[in-house]
Amino acid sequence: MSPSYAMIPIDCPPPQLLTDPFLQNPQPESVAVVWFTEFAGEQHWVRYGPQLEQRAIAASQPLSRSQEDARSWLGSQAGDGSLYPQPQPRSIWRHEALVSGLVPGVRVPYAVSSQCQSQTVTSDRFSLAPLPPPGQPLKLLLTSDHQLKPMVAANLQKMAATVGTIDGILMAGDLVNVPDRASEWFDDSRGGAFFPALQGRAQSELGGVTYGGAPLLQSVPLFPALGNHEVMGRTLGPIAQPSLNEQFADAIPRSVALDLAQAAGDRPPPPTDPHYPDWLADRSFNWQTVGEILTWPANPHPDRPHPGYYAVSLGNLRLVVLYATTIWRPWNWASEVRGRYREKTEDLEHPERWGYGQHIFEPIGPGSTQYHWLQQELASPAFQNAAYRVVMFHHPVHTLGDNVVPAYTDPVPVLERDSRGNLTAVRYEYPLGQDYLNRDIAPLLETAGVDLVLYGHSHLWNRFVSAQGLHFLETSNVGNSYGAFWAGTGTTPPTPPRPVPENFQETYGTYGDPWGLEPIVPSISPLRDAQGQPLPYIASNEITVFTILDTGEGAVSSYYFDTSQPYSEAVLFDQFYLGHLD
């Protein structure tokens, strides 16, 4: 259900496009063209063809949850609440036209137009193409965790200057920070919003240099995975949240939402009622805004809302995208923090205020709908016949980063009471042996012959190879980093340890990969520590990383760019090759 407010109309004169057009959901002979305005308008269309002689009419709809609040950077407001002291709606319209009759492998010029009150605004001219045909070699950008971070625009601009034309973007989640805050997608005044950075229209200043990003989305499709920053929390919680950040952090499991509603006499509609999904989302969590902004590939379960996982074929590559992410909770286990390891002491008698630990949004273990679908996909001809097989999701399997701890499993609540039975603490354990990704998903992928598992979340670059030869890559040191936790080797001193609780039943790893897999030292030009020893990771707030998958030769090439030296070249520091695990 949308928030209960009326959309504020925006006058047309002079009409402007909020974004350049971008490409979505390519098919063998068609592709969707999408763009946004702040007005409904009378008509919107795409002209395409060598002389723009063909025309496709767009369907339009408003975003149902787009808002601004006190922490928005928009117009004269600099995150200080001067324009939007409370969450307020923002009227944004999405337009999508299907361009059909295309020839695989042939690019066609196009431009979009929007008409409002007899005035027309037209985009620049770009080019589009349908789904790459089987056998066509592709260059794909592997990226994640943009979130308006400082180095993103520099990363994309240097990538385009180094690599040239690419054919698509695989993004392993965390596109923005708070998905219902519209300015993070379109026009954050700091210059680094999602679309401007990926459309070459950013104005992001870093170290005295202004970076524009790169004009990518106008001509190549984006294939995303859902990360924790695509998911908003409940809008109908026990306490009115003063900002979108607090709403974002207020997600609870859907089973808990149903129990709380029953206890409060809040009767849900029947599960077959079309209003039931919105009713439940408002009381638990949702990814509705990103679901409305992007055109998602075919729903594997057409009889229900899109589940957030899918599979597509791109040339000779099969891409399988899973919905594997949790709510992010603070690691701090102090009594005044609602974190991943415990509830606030002041909330102990109010379970409606609990966070319920770092809970998983979509089940992925054996017996779940997603697991069953994955088994079917891995056995499908489209997967089996692909030259390269890539699986992408957000949460890391193996990493030196912080977000791999605790284990990817359902939190186990531990209720502590005093001698009189009074509740004194609610804490959560995460048994390592019950990690769904390592215990269940990784072996399934190895058996099926997956070549590469791509993920993000910890904002660093590192890679691993399993004993069976499966490559794991996290290339998320794009906009910033929160560090690596490396015990060092030889003369290399250790980094500070991960912050983990003590005196819990489970053991939570302070260094390295919790499953003991050793990171791979970059194969060409690794960064080095003060003693000159090569480091098996990049975790920097000055050095940004981008990775290219070339399906022509199966090469996965990673580059770094030192933003403290803005006129330096990008450095190819690691390269490896994919191949079947026959």
Secondary structure, 3 states (H helix, E strand, C coil): CCCCCCCCCCCCCCCCECCCCEEEEEECCEEEEEEEECCCCCEEEEEECCCCCEEEECEEEECCCCEECCCCEECCEECCCCCCCCCEECCCEEEEEEEECCCCCCCEEEEEEEEECCEEEECCCEEECCCCCCCCCCEEEEECCCCCCCCHHHHHHHHHHHHCCCCEEEECCCCCCCCCEHHHHHCCCCCCCHHHHHECCCCEEECCEEECCCECCCCCCEEECCCHHHCEECCCCCCCCCCHHHHHCCCCCHHHHHHHHHHCCCCCCCCCCCCHHHHHHHCCEECHHHHHHCCCCCCCCCCCCCCCCEEEEECCEEEEECCCCECCCCCCCCCCCCCCCECCHHHCCCHHHCCCCCCECCCCCCCCHHHHHHHHHHCCHHHHCCCEEEEECCCCCCCCCCCCCCCCCCCEEEEEECCCCCEEEEEEECCHHHCHHHHHHHHHHHHHCCCEEEECCCCCEEEEECCCCCEEEEECCCCCCCCCCCCCCCCCCCCCCCCCCCCCCCCCCCCCCCCCCCCCCCCCCCCECCCCCECCCECCCCEEEEEEEECCCCEEEEEEEECCCCCCCCEEEEEEECCCCC
